Structure formats: C-alpha cells, structure tokens
Amino acid sequence: MHGRDLFTVTGCAACHQLGGVGVVFGPDLKARDPNWKTADVLKEILEPSARIHEKFRSEVLELESG
C-alpha cells in the first residue's frame, strides 16, 4: 500500500487534504516543521491527536440541561 492510499484509508483525509483529496480543515501536511526528525513525523502519524495546535482544536460543551 502506498502513502496516498494510507492517507485515505486511515482517516487522515477527514481533516487534511492531499492532492485534491480530503477536507481542508487541519494543517497542511506538506508544511511540516523543518526541524522535525523522522521519528517526530512517525509519532505524529501513529498518534495524530497527541499534539493538536490550538488553531485546530475543537471543544464540546455539555450543558446541565442535557
């Protein structure tokens, strides 16, 4: 399986866009931090929600009234 297939199958396309596929919601995956090492990139792939920039966070409020 190629990276593009993994991007779609694993759900990355739900928040990111790559090559016209997916949703423009999360950060651009091509514009990663140039100081990141391969291990940093792999960690982001394996744990995509471990570190979410405040610009892309969402919150759900539950009211006492339900």
All heavy atoms as TSV, in Angstrom:
chain	resi	resn	atom	element	x	y	z
A	1	MET	N	N	0.857	-1.179	0.000
A	1	MET	CA	C	0.000	0.000	0.000
A	1	MET	C	C	0.899	1.237	0.000
A	1	MET	O	O	1.890	1.293	0.710
A	1	MET	CB	C	-0.911	-0.036	1.226
A	1	MET	CG	C	-1.966	1.040	1.197
A	1	MET	SD	S	-3.200	0.905	2.509
A	1	MET	CE	C	-4.231	-0.380	1.879
A	2	HIS	N	N	0.541	2.222	-0.764
A	2	HIS	CA	C	1.314	3.457	-0.872
A	2	HIS	C	C	0.814	4.502	0.121
A	2	HIS	O	O	-0.302	4.409	0.637
A	2	HIS	CB	C	1.217	4.007	-2.299
A	2	HIS	CG	C	1.799	3.100	-3.321
A	2	HIS	ND1	N	3.155	3.042	-3.572
A	2	HIS	CD2	C	1.230	2.196	-4.144
A	2	HIS	CE1	C	3.385	2.141	-4.505
A	2	HIS	NE2	N	2.234	1.612	-4.874
A	3	GLY	N	N	1.640	5.510	0.380
A	3	GLY	CA	C	1.296	6.565	1.326
A	3	GLY	C	C	-0.022	7.250	1.018
A	3	GLY	O	O	-0.808	7.552	1.909
A	4	ARG	N	N	-0.283	7.484	-0.255
A	4	ARG	CA	C	-1.539	8.141	-0.642
A	4	ARG	C	C	-2.737	7.273	-0.261
A	4	ARG	O	O	-3.748	7.763	0.205
A	4	ARG	CB	C	-1.549	8.435	-2.133
A	4	ARG	CG	C	-2.779	9.193	-2.585
A	4	ARG	CD	C	-2.586	9.692	-3.984
A	4	ARG	NE	N	-1.393	10.518	-4.015
A	4	ARG	CZ	C	-1.380	11.818	-4.311
A	4	ARG	NH1	N	-2.464	12.403	-4.651
A	4	ARG	NH2	N	-0.275	12.506	-4.301
A	5	ASP	N	N	-2.608	5.967	-0.438
A	5	ASP	CA	C	-3.685	5.046	-0.055
A	5	ASP	C	C	-3.871	5.062	1.461
A	5	ASP	O	O	-5.000	5.075	1.953
A	5	ASP	CB	C	-3.378	3.619	-0.520
A	5	ASP	CG	C	-3.288	3.511	-2.033
A	5	ASP	OD1	O	-3.978	4.290	-2.725
A	5	ASP	OD2	O	-2.515	2.660	-2.513
A	6	LEU	N	N	-2.774	5.053	2.196
A	6	LEU	CA	C	-2.853	5.089	3.663
A	6	LEU	C	C	-3.523	6.372	4.143
A	6	LEU	O	O	-4.289	6.371	5.097
A	6	LEU	CB	C	-1.463	4.964	4.275
A	6	LEU	CG	C	-0.832	3.595	4.189
A	6	LEU	CD1	C	0.618	3.649	4.674
A	6	LEU	CD2	C	-1.618	2.591	5.001
A	7	PHE	N	N	-3.220	7.475	3.480
A	7	PHE	CA	C	-3.811	8.765	3.816
A	7	PHE	C	C	-5.327	8.687	3.787
A	7	PHE	O	O	-6.013	9.195	4.670
A	7	PHE	CB	C	-3.303	9.822	2.822
A	7	PHE	CG	C	-3.958	11.161	2.939
A	7	PHE	CD1	C	-3.547	12.069	3.893
A	7	PHE	CD2	C	-4.983	11.538	2.079
A	7	PHE	CE1	C	-4.142	13.312	4.002
A	7	PHE	CE2	C	-5.585	12.777	2.172
A	7	PHE	CZ	C	-5.153	13.662	3.142
A	8	THR	N	N	-5.865	8.015	2.802
A	8	THR	CA	C	-7.316	7.894	2.659
A	8	THR	C	C	-7.889	6.827	3.588
A	8	THR	O	O	-8.858	7.075	4.303
A	8	THR	CB	C	-7.672	7.553	1.196
A	8	THR	OG1	O	-7.087	8.533	0.342
A	8	THR	CG2	C	-9.163	7.545	0.986
A	9	VAL	N	N	-7.275	5.664	3.611
A	9	VAL	CA	C	-7.796	4.525	4.372
A	9	VAL	C	C	-7.765	4.773	5.889
A	9	VAL	O	O	-8.696	4.392	6.600
A	9	VAL	CB	C	-7.002	3.245	4.027
A	9	VAL	CG1	C	-7.363	2.103	4.945
A	9	VAL	CG2	C	-7.254	2.858	2.585
A	10	THR	N	N	-6.728	5.416	6.391
A	10	THR	CA	C	-6.587	5.601	7.839
A	10	THR	C	C	-7.375	6.778	8.383
A	10	THR	O	O	-7.422	6.981	9.588
A	10	THR	CB	C	-5.111	5.778	8.233
A	10	THR	OG1	O	-4.573	6.911	7.535
A	10	THR	CG2	C	-4.309	4.534	7.911
A	11	GLY	N	N	-7.981	7.570	7.532
A	11	GLY	CA	C	-8.828	8.657	8.006
A	11	GLY	C	C	-8.170	10.024	8.024
A	11	GLY	O	O	-8.779	10.998	8.471
A	12	CYS	N	N	-6.944	10.137	7.558
A	12	CYS	CA	C	-6.273	11.446	7.523
A	12	CYS	C	C	-7.070	12.448	6.687
A	12	CYS	O	O	-7.109	13.643	6.990
A	12	CYS	CB	C	-4.864	11.316	6.954
A	12	CYS	SG	S	-3.784	10.206	7.866
A	13	ALA	N	N	-7.714	11.930	5.628
A	13	ALA	CA	C	-8.471	12.783	4.709
A	13	ALA	C	C	-9.696	13.411	5.364
A	13	ALA	O	O	-10.299	14.322	4.808
A	13	ALA	CB	C	-8.892	11.980	3.480
A	14	ALA	N	N	-10.050	12.973	6.574
A	14	ALA	CA	C	-11.186	13.576	7.275
A	14	ALA	C	C	-10.864	14.995	7.733
A	14	ALA	O	O	-11.769	15.804	7.924
A	14	ALA	CB	C	-11.574	12.713	8.474
A	15	CYS	N	N	-9.580	15.296	7.916
A	15	CYS	CA	C	-9.182	16.627	8.395
A	15	CYS	C	C	-8.147	17.318	7.507
A	15	CYS	O	O	-7.953	18.520	7.612
A	15	CYS	CB	C	-8.597	16.529	9.793
A	15	CYS	SG	S	-9.766	15.985	11.040
A	16	HIS	N	N	-7.472	16.557	6.668
A	16	HIS	CA	C	-6.397	17.112	5.849
A	16	HIS	C	C	-6.672	16.871	4.380
A	16	HIS	O	O	-7.405	15.961	4.025
A	16	HIS	CB	C	-5.056	16.450	6.210
A	16	HIS	CG	C	-4.704	16.561	7.646
A	16	HIS	ND1	N	-4.136	17.685	8.189
A	16	HIS	CD2	C	-4.852	15.684	8.660
A	16	HIS	CE1	C	-3.941	17.489	9.475
A	16	HIS	NE2	N	-4.379	16.285	9.799
A	17	GLN	N	N	-6.032	17.683	3.533
A	17	GLN	CA	C	-6.167	17.493	2.093
A	17	GLN	C	C	-4.792	17.221	1.503
A	17	GLN	O	O	-3.793	17.819	1.915
A	17	GLN	CB	C	-6.771	18.719	1.438
A	17	GLN	CG	C	-7.131	18.488	-0.016
A	17	GLN	CD	C	-7.850	19.662	-0.618
A	17	GLN	OE1	O	-7.300	20.743	-0.682
A	17	GLN	NE2	N	-9.066	19.434	-1.076
A	18	LEU	N	N	-4.748	16.318	0.553
A	18	LEU	CA	C	-3.506	15.977	-0.130
A	18	LEU	C	C	-3.841	15.662	-1.575
A	18	LEU	O	O	-4.660	14.776	-1.849
A	18	LEU	CB	C	-2.844	14.766	0.537
A	18	LEU	CG	C	-1.515	14.317	-0.043
A	18	LEU	CD1	C	-0.448	15.400	0.144
A	18	LEU	CD2	C	-1.050	13.035	0.631
A	19	GLY	N	N	-3.273	16.404	-2.490
A	19	GLY	CA	C	-3.519	16.156	-3.910
A	19	GLY	C	C	-4.973	16.275	-4.315
A	19	GLY	O	O	-5.440	15.519	-5.155
A	20	GLY	N	N	-5.711	17.185	-3.675
A	20	GLY	CA	C	-7.111	17.386	-4.014
A	20	GLY	C	C	-8.058	16.401	-3.359
A	20	GLY	O	O	-9.255	16.464	-3.568
A	21	VAL	N	N	-7.531	15.476	-2.554
A	21	VAL	CA	C	-8.361	14.503	-1.858
A	21	VAL	C	C	-8.422	14.885	-0.385
A	21	VAL	O	O	-7.407	15.199	0.224
A	21	VAL	CB	C	-7.763	13.077	-1.985
A	21	VAL	CG1	C	-8.543	12.085	-1.162
A	21	VAL	CG2	C	-7.720	12.660	-3.446
A	22	GLY	N	N	-9.618	14.866	0.188
A	22	GLY	CA	C	-9.768	15.157	1.604
A	22	GLY	C	C	-10.407	16.507	1.869
A	22	GLY	O	O	-10.911	17.166	0.966
A	23	VAL	N	N	-10.361	16.895	3.137
A	23	VAL	CA	C	-11.025	18.099	3.614
A	23	VAL	C	C	-9.983	19.118	4.069
A	23	VAL	O	O	-8.996	18.758	4.693
A	23	VAL	CB	C	-11.942	17.733	4.809
A	23	VAL	CG1	C	-12.619	18.960	5.372
A	23	VAL	CG2	C	-12.964	16.706	4.385
A	24	VAL	N	N	-10.203	20.392	3.753
A	24	VAL	CA	C	-9.306	21.445	4.215
A	24	VAL	C	C	-9.797	21.914	5.580
A	24	VAL	O	O	-10.637	22.799	5.682
A	24	VAL	CB	C	-9.259	22.619	3.218
A	24	VAL	CG1	C	-8.307	23.694	3.705
A	24	VAL	CG2	C	-8.851	22.135	1.854
A	25	PHE	N	N	-9.331	21.261	6.629
A	25	PHE	CA	C	-9.708	21.619	7.998
A	25	PHE	C	C	-8.460	21.710	8.872
A	25	PHE	O	O	-8.207	22.694	9.512
A	25	PHE	CB	C	-10.685	20.584	8.575
A	25	PHE	CG	C	-11.012	20.829	10.022
A	25	PHE	CD1	C	-11.839	21.871	10.383
A	25	PHE	CD2	C	-10.470	20.035	11.014
A	25	PHE	CE1	C	-12.126	22.121	11.726
A	25	PHE	CE2	C	-10.751	20.269	12.350
A	25	PHE	CZ	C	-11.583	21.313	12.706
A	26	GLY	N	N	-7.674	20.663	8.883
A	26	GLY	CA	C	-6.453	20.615	9.675
A	26	GLY	C	C	-5.290	21.256	8.935
A	26	GLY	O	O	-5.428	21.717	7.809
A	27	PRO	N	N	-4.114	21.268	9.567
A	27	PRO	CA	C	-2.946	21.900	8.948
A	27	PRO	C	C	-2.478	21.169	7.694
A	27	PRO	O	O	-2.746	19.985	7.505
A	27	PRO	CB	C	-1.884	21.830	10.043
A	27	PRO	CG	C	-2.309	20.736	10.950
A	27	PRO	CD	C	-3.805	20.700	10.887
A	28	ASP	N	N	-1.770	21.907	6.872
A	28	ASP	CA	C	-1.199	21.375	5.637
A	28	ASP	C	C	-0.098	20.374	5.993
A	28	ASP	O	O	0.875	20.723	6.654
A	28	ASP	CB	C	-0.630	22.521	4.800
A	28	ASP	CG	C	-0.087	22.080	3.465
A	28	ASP	OD1	O	0.004	20.863	3.210
A	28	ASP	OD2	O	0.257	22.965	2.671
A	29	LEU	N	N	-0.234	19.154	5.560
A	29	LEU	CA	C	0.737	18.118	5.910
A	29	LEU	C	C	2.068	18.287	5.179
A	29	LEU	O	O	3.086	17.764	5.614
A	29	LEU	CB	C	0.155	16.731	5.617
A	29	LEU	CG	C	-1.095	16.377	6.414
A	29	LEU	CD1	C	-1.598	15.001	6.002
A	29	LEU	CD2	C	-0.834	16.436	7.904
A	30	LYS	N	N	2.067	19.029	4.092
A	30	LYS	CA	C	3.312	19.267	3.366
A	30	LYS	C	C	4.156	20.348	4.038
A	30	LYS	O	O	5.339	20.462	3.779
A	30	LYS	CB	C	3.024	19.685	1.927
A	30	LYS	CG	C	2.455	18.572	1.089
A	30	LYS	CD	C	2.253	19.064	-0.324
A	30	LYS	CE	C	1.664	17.987	-1.199
A	30	LYS	NZ	N	1.439	18.478	-2.560
A	31	ALA	N	N	3.539	21.156	4.886
A	31	ALA	CA	C	4.229	22.286	5.518
A	31	ALA	C	C	4.668	21.943	6.934
A	31	ALA	O	O	4.454	22.696	7.856
A	31	ALA	CB	C	3.305	23.503	5.525
A	32	ARG	N	N	5.307	20.804	7.110
A	32	ARG	CA	C	5.731	20.393	8.437
A	32	ARG	C	C	6.939	21.202	8.901
A	32	ARG	O	O	7.633	21.821	8.102
A	32	ARG	CB	C	6.039	18.897	8.474
A	32	ARG	CG	C	7.261	18.507	7.688
A	32	ARG	CD	C	7.543	17.027	7.875
A	32	ARG	NE	N	8.716	16.611	7.142
A	32	ARG	CZ	C	9.954	16.695	7.593
A	32	ARG	NH1	N	10.187	17.192	8.775
A	32	ARG	NH2	N	10.960	16.299	6.849
A	33	ASP	N	N	7.191	21.158	10.192
A	33	ASP	CA	C	8.317	21.862	10.795
A	33	ASP	C	C	9.626	21.299	10.232
A	33	ASP	O	O	9.873	20.106	10.320
A	33	ASP	CB	C	8.264	21.665	12.312
A	33	ASP	CG	C	9.288	22.479	13.057
A	33	ASP	OD1	O	10.374	22.753	12.497
A	33	ASP	OD2	O	9.013	22.848	14.209
A	34	PRO	N	N	10.477	22.131	9.655
A	34	PRO	CA	C	11.721	21.630	9.058
A	34	PRO	C	C	12.690	21.049	10.090
A	34	PRO	O	O	13.619	20.332	9.725
A	34	PRO	CB	C	12.312	22.864	8.374
A	34	PRO	CG	C	11.677	24.022	9.028
A	34	PRO	CD	C	10.317	23.567	9.486
A	35	ASN	N	N	12.475	21.327	11.373
A	35	ASN	CA	C	13.350	20.798	12.415
A	35	ASN	C	C	12.954	19.399	12.869
A	35	ASN	O	O	13.661	18.779	13.658
A	35	ASN	CB	C	13.353	21.730	13.629
A	35	ASN	CG	C	13.936	23.084	13.287
A	35	ASN	OD1	O	14.909	23.180	12.555
A	35	ASN	ND2	N	13.323	24.130	13.792
A	36	TRP	N	N	11.821	18.896	12.390
A	36	TRP	CA	C	11.371	17.565	12.787
A	36	TRP	C	C	12.283	16.498	12.210
A	36	TRP	O	O	12.720	16.582	11.070
A	36	TRP	CB	C	9.957	17.311	12.291
A	36	TRP	CG	C	8.891	17.959	13.106
A	36	TRP	CD1	C	9.052	18.911	14.057
A	36	TRP	CD2	C	7.494	17.710	13.020
A	36	TRP	NE1	N	7.834	19.280	14.563
A	36	TRP	CE2	C	6.868	18.547	13.946
A	36	TRP	CE3	C	6.730	16.866	12.249
A	36	TRP	CZ2	C	5.500	18.555	14.133
A	36	TRP	CZ3	C	5.366	16.882	12.430
A	36	TRP	CH2	C	4.757	17.713	13.363
A	37	LYS	N	N	12.516	15.491	13.002
A	37	LYS	CA	C	13.260	14.313	12.572
A	37	LYS	C	C	12.250	13.263	12.093
A	37	LYS	O	O	11.052	13.394	12.317
A	37	LYS	CB	C	14.083	13.750	13.732
A	37	LYS	CG	C	14.954	14.776	14.419
A	37	LYS	CD	C	16.151	15.091	13.561
A	37	LYS	CE	C	17.117	15.991	14.295
A	37	LYS	NZ	N	17.232	17.306	13.814
A	38	THR	N	N	12.736	12.210	11.478
A	38	THR	CA	C	11.864	11.136	11.002
A	38	THR	C	C	11.025	10.577	12.143
A	38	THR	O	O	9.826	10.319	11.980
A	38	THR	CB	C	12.694	10.016	10.351
A	38	THR	OG1	O	13.417	10.577	9.254
A	38	THR	CG2	C	11.802	8.886	9.852
A	39	ALA	N	N	11.617	10.419	13.327
A	39	ALA	CA	C	10.889	9.885	14.484
A	39	ALA	C	C	9.733	10.796	14.873
A	39	ALA	O	O	8.672	10.320	15.291
A	39	ALA	CB	C	11.835	9.698	15.660
A	40	ASP	N	N	9.904	12.114	14.740
A	40	ASP	CA	C	8.830	13.063	15.061
A	40	ASP	C	C	7.654	12.882	14.105
A	40	ASP	O	O	6.496	12.901	14.518
A	40	ASP	CB	C	9.334	14.507	14.968
A	40	ASP	CG	C	10.453	14.808	15.952
A	40	ASP	OD1	O	10.414	14.276	17.081
A	40	ASP	OD2	O	11.353	15.589	15.588
A	41	VAL	N	N	7.968	12.711	12.833
A	41	VAL	CA	C	6.926	12.525	11.822
A	41	VAL	C	C	6.177	11.220	12.082
A	41	VAL	O	O	4.944	11.173	12.050
A	41	VAL	CB	C	7.518	12.542	10.398
A	41	VAL	CG1	C	6.455	12.219	9.362
A	41	VAL	CG2	C	8.164	13.883	10.108
A	42	LEU	N	N	6.907	10.160	12.386
A	42	LEU	CA	C	6.270	8.870	12.654
A	42	LEU	C	C	5.368	8.943	13.878
A	42	LEU	O	O	4.272	8.380	13.884
A	42	LEU	CB	C	7.327	7.788	12.851
A	42	LEU	CG	C	8.077	7.383	11.581
A	42	LEU	CD1	C	9.198	6.407	11.921
A	42	LEU	CD2	C	7.136	6.796	10.552
A	43	LYS	N	N	5.798	9.659	14.907
A	43	LYS	CA	C	4.966	9.806	16.105
A	43	LYS	C	C	3.666	10.527	15.766
A	43	LYS	O	O	2.598	10.159	16.235
A	43	LYS	CB	C	5.704	10.561	17.200
A	43	LYS	CG	C	4.887	10.671	18.462
A	43	LYS	CD	C	5.641	11.333	19.585
A	43	LYS	CE	C	4.717	11.398	20.798
A	43	LYS	NZ	N	5.321	12.041	21.925
A	44	GLU	N	N	3.736	11.561	14.939
A	44	GLU	CA	C	2.541	12.293	14.526
A	44	GLU	C	C	1.589	11.395	13.735
A	44	GLU	O	O	0.375	11.512	13.851
A	44	GLU	CB	C	2.914	13.516	13.686
A	44	GLU	CG	C	3.633	14.605	14.450
A	44	GLU	CD	C	2.749	15.288	15.479
A	44	GLU	OE1	O	1.570	15.546	15.188
A	44	GLU	OE2	O	3.258	15.582	16.570
A	45	ILE	N	N	2.145	10.500	12.933
A	45	ILE	CA	C	1.321	9.578	12.151
A	45	ILE	C	C	0.649	8.561	13.066
A	45	ILE	O	O	-0.539	8.275	12.934
A	45	ILE	CB	C	2.161	8.866	11.071
A	45	ILE	CG1	C	2.589	9.872	10.016
A	45	ILE	CG2	C	1.385	7.712	10.443
A	45	ILE	CD1	C	3.625	9.356	9.040
A	46	LEU	N	N	1.415	8.017	14.020
A	46	LEU	CA	C	0.893	6.983	14.905
A	46	LEU	C	C	-0.042	7.526	15.984
A	46	LEU	O	O	-0.956	6.843	16.428
A	46	LEU	CB	C	2.045	6.218	15.564
A	46	LEU	CG	C	2.919	5.427	14.590
A	46	LEU	CD1	C	4.119	4.848	15.316
A	46	LEU	CD2	C	2.113	4.334	13.905
A	47	GLU	N	N	0.202	8.770	16.413
A	47	GLU	CA	C	-0.628	9.407	17.445
A	47	GLU	C	C	-1.065	10.796	16.970
A	47	GLU	O	O	-0.617	11.805	17.495
A	47	GLU	CB	C	0.159	9.549	18.746
A	47	GLU	CG	C	0.623	8.250	19.351
A	47	GLU	CD	C	1.421	8.486	20.615
A	47	GLU	OE1	O	0.900	9.183	21.514
A	47	GLU	OE2	O	2.557	8.001	20.683
A	48	PRO	N	N	-1.940	10.864	15.969
A	48	PRO	CA	C	-2.284	12.158	15.368
A	48	PRO	C	C	-2.969	13.144	16.311
A	48	PRO	O	O	-2.911	14.350	16.091
A	48	PRO	CB	C	-3.190	11.784	14.203
A	48	PRO	CG	C	-3.730	10.446	14.548
A	48	PRO	CD	C	-2.658	9.763	15.350
A	49	SER	N	N	-3.583	12.664	17.370
A	49	SER	CA	C	-4.272	13.571	18.292
A	49	SER	C	C	-3.452	13.899	19.528
A	49	SER	O	O	-3.927	14.603	20.411
A	49	SER	CB	C	-5.606	12.953	18.724
A	49	SER	OG	O	-6.444	12.797	17.611
A	50	ALA	N	N	-2.231	13.419	19.602
A	50	ALA	CA	C	-1.394	13.654	20.782
A	50	ALA	C	C	-1.046	15.132	20.931
A	50	ALA	O	O	-0.934	15.646	22.041
A	50	ALA	CB	C	-0.125	12.818	20.710
A	51	ARG	N	N	-0.894	15.819	19.816
A	51	ARG	CA	C	-0.490	17.221	19.841
A	51	ARG	C	C	-1.292	17.963	18.776
A	51	ARG	O	O	-1.012	17.839	17.588
A	51	ARG	CB	C	1.002	17.302	19.536
A	51	ARG	CG	C	1.697	18.526	19.999
A	51	ARG	CD	C	3.159	18.400	19.649
A	51	ARG	NE	N	3.314	18.328	18.199
A	51	ARG	CZ	C	4.248	18.970	17.532
A	51	ARG	NH1	N	5.128	19.683	18.147
A	51	ARG	NH2	N	4.320	18.866	16.229
A	52	ILE	N	N	-2.285	18.719	19.197
A	52	ILE	CA	C	-3.110	19.461	18.248
A	52	ILE	C	C	-2.913	20.952	18.500
A	52	ILE	O	O	-3.097	21.433	19.614
A	52	ILE	CB	C	-4.603	19.090	18.390
A	52	ILE	CG1	C	-4.782	17.595	18.095
A	52	ILE	CG2	C	-5.459	19.930	17.448
A	52	ILE	CD1	C	-6.183	17.095	18.311
A	53	HIS	N	N	-2.518	21.660	17.473
A	53	HIS	CA	C	-2.300	23.104	17.577
A	53	HIS	C	C	-3.616	23.775	17.971
A	53	HIS	O	O	-4.693	23.383	17.511
A	53	HIS	CB	C	-1.814	23.640	16.229
A	53	HIS	CG	C	-1.378	25.066	16.269
A	53	HIS	ND1	N	-2.273	26.096	16.258
A	53	HIS	CD2	C	-0.149	25.618	16.338
A	53	HIS	CE1	C	-1.612	27.252	16.311
A	53	HIS	NE2	N	-0.316	26.971	16.355
A	54	GLU	N	N	-3.532	24.793	18.817
A	54	GLU	CA	C	-4.744	25.466	19.316
A	54	GLU	C	C	-5.636	25.993	18.196
A	54	GLU	O	O	-6.848	26.070	18.341
A	54	GLU	CB	C	-4.374	26.592	20.271
A	54	GLU	CG	C	-3.594	27.717	19.621
A	54	GLU	CD	C	-3.129	28.761	20.611
A	54	GLU	OE1	O	-2.686	28.411	21.709
A	54	GLU	OE2	O	-3.223	29.958	20.261
A	55	LYS	N	N	-5.063	26.325	17.063
A	55	LYS	CA	C	-5.831	26.830	15.925
A	55	LYS	C	C	-6.809	25.773	15.391
A	55	LYS	O	O	-7.837	26.099	14.831
A	55	LYS	CB	C	-4.863	27.246	14.824
A	55	LYS	CG	C	-5.508	27.757	13.566
A	55	LYS	CD	C	-4.461	28.154	12.551
A	55	LYS	CE	C	-5.085	28.559	11.243
A	55	LYS	NZ	N	-4.106	28.885	10.229
A	56	PHE	N	N	-6.482	24.501	15.605
A	56	PHE	CA	C	-7.279	23.418	15.038
A	56	PHE	C	C	-8.054	22.625	16.084
A	56	PHE	O	O	-8.688	21.635	15.760
A	56	PHE	CB	C	-6.377	22.480	14.231
A	56	PHE	CG	C	-5.677	23.186	13.108
A	56	PHE	CD1	C	-4.330	23.496	13.203
A	56	PHE	CD2	C	-6.368	23.567	11.972
A	56	PHE	CE1	C	-3.683	24.160	12.170
A	56	PHE	CE2	C	-5.737	24.228	10.944
A	56	PHE	CZ	C	-4.390	24.528	11.042
A	57	ARG	N	N	-8.026	23.060	17.325
A	57	ARG	CA	C	-8.749	22.351	18.383
A	57	ARG	C	C	-10.235	22.681	18.326
A	57	ARG	O	O	-10.644	23.746	17.912
A	57	ARG	CB	C	-8.222	22.758	19.758
A	57	ARG	CG	C	-6.856	22.226	20.025
A	57	ARG	CD	C	-6.415	22.548	21.424
A	57	ARG	NE	N	-5.031	22.101	21.570
A	57	ARG	CZ	C	-4.212	22.566	22.455
A	57	ARG	NH1	N	-4.597	23.492	23.315
A	57	ARG	NH2	N	-2.987	22.108	22.526
A	58	SER	N	N	-11.022	21.723	18.774
A	58	SER	CA	C	-12.454	21.963	18.903
A	58	SER	C	C	-12.870	21.528	20.299
A	58	SER	O	O	-12.198	20.727	20.940
A	58	SER	CB	C	-13.243	21.193	17.842
A	58	SER	OG	O	-13.057	19.814	18.006
A	59	GLU	N	N	-13.949	22.080	20.771
A	59	GLU	CA	C	-14.429	21.764	22.102
A	59	GLU	C	C	-15.904	21.401	22.030
A	59	GLU	O	O	-16.638	21.922	21.203
A	59	GLU	CB	C	-14.237	22.951	23.037
A	59	GLU	CG	C	-12.768	23.287	23.250
A	59	GLU	CD	C	-12.555	24.410	24.244
A	59	GLU	OE1	O	-13.447	24.661	25.074
A	59	GLU	OE2	O	-11.497	25.046	24.175
A	60	VAL	N	N	-16.302	20.507	22.911
A	60	VAL	CA	C	-17.696	20.111	23.015
A	60	VAL	C	C	-18.148	20.453	24.437
A	60	VAL	O	O	-17.517	20.084	25.403
A	60	VAL	CB	C	-17.870	18.578	22.776
A	60	VAL	CG1	C	-19.319	18.176	22.984
A	60	VAL	CG2	C	-17.389	18.227	21.376
A	61	LEU	N	N	-19.220	21.203	24.525
A	61	LEU	CA	C	-19.760	21.603	25.816
A	61	LEU	C	C	-21.010	20.790	26.112
A	61	LEU	O	O	-21.878	20.638	25.261
A	61	LEU	CB	C	-20.107	23.091	25.823
A	61	LEU	CG	C	-18.962	24.050	25.484
A	61	LEU	CD1	C	-19.479	25.476	25.410
A	61	LEU	CD2	C	-17.838	23.925	26.486
A	62	GLU	N	N	-21.080	20.283	27.331
A	62	GLU	CA	C	-22.256	19.553	27.744
A	62	GLU	C	C	-22.945	20.370	28.827
A	62	GLU	O	O	-22.375	20.641	29.881
A	62	GLU	CB	C	-21.881	18.170	28.296
A	62	GLU	CG	C	-23.085	17.360	28.674
A	62	GLU	CD	C	-22.712	15.962	29.143
A	62	GLU	OE1	O	-21.614	15.484	28.819
A	62	GLU	OE2	O	-23.548	15.366	29.843
A	63	LEU	N	N	-24.168	20.769	28.558
A	63	LEU	CA	C	-24.932	21.599	29.480
A	63	LEU	C	C	-25.629	20.716	30.518
A	63	LEU	O	O	-25.931	19.548	30.262
A	63	LEU	CB	C	-25.960	22.420	28.727
A	63	LEU	CG	C	-25.406	23.330	27.618
A	63	LEU	CD1	C	-26.559	24.027	26.908
A	63	LEU	CD2	C	-24.440	24.342	28.196
A	64	GLU	N	N	-25.862	21.262	31.691
A	64	GLU	CA	C	-26.566	20.510	32.736
A	64	GLU	C	C	-27.962	20.086	32.273
A	64	GLU	O	O	-28.471	19.052	32.677
A	64	GLU	CB	C	-26.673	21.345	34.013
A	64	GLU	CG	C	-25.345	21.515	34.721
A	64	GLU	CD	C	-25.478	22.331	35.982
A	64	GLU	OE1	O	-26.611	22.677	36.384
A	64	GLU	OE2	O	-24.432	22.652	36.577
A	65	SER	N	N	-28.552	20.890	31.397
A	65	SER	CA	C	-29.888	20.584	30.896
A	65	SER	C	C	-29.892	19.465	29.854
A	65	SER	O	O	-30.950	19.045	29.405
A	65	SER	CB	C	-30.522	21.840	30.301
A	65	SER	OG	O	-29.775	22.273	29.173
A	66	GLY	N	N	-28.687	19.016	29.507
A	66	GLY	CA	C	-28.572	17.918	28.527
A	66	GLY	C	C	-28.398	18.436	27.148
A	66	GLY	O	O	-28.315	17.763	26.203
